[in-house]
């Protein structure tokens, strides 16, 4: 199992999530509004948020835990739908997940996703 975290432009969130919903077997998606900065340190971004003299850029974070068989499909979908070709398109991080426990049933592993 893998956890996929993607930091993307907020205006592309519905496009990305809509495409992810079409992937058969996708367990679910968590979305969070976040802020941060990359190499450009938010310079020139139209979505700057200033907090205590630090400039941040508004982003959306999409988090998904999937079976290994779905990793490439999910990553490719996010990459295609979040791509504009401009700086600030975002990043995708892929982490190994050792275990998952579904609170309601106690199911573990892929069954717990």
Secondary structure, DSSP 8 states (H G I E B T S, - for coil): -EEEEEEE-GGGHHHHHHHHHTSTT----EEEEEEE--TTTTTT-TTEEEETTEEEEEEEEEEEEE-GGGHHHHHHHHHHHH--SSTT-EEEEEEE----B-TTT--BGGGG-
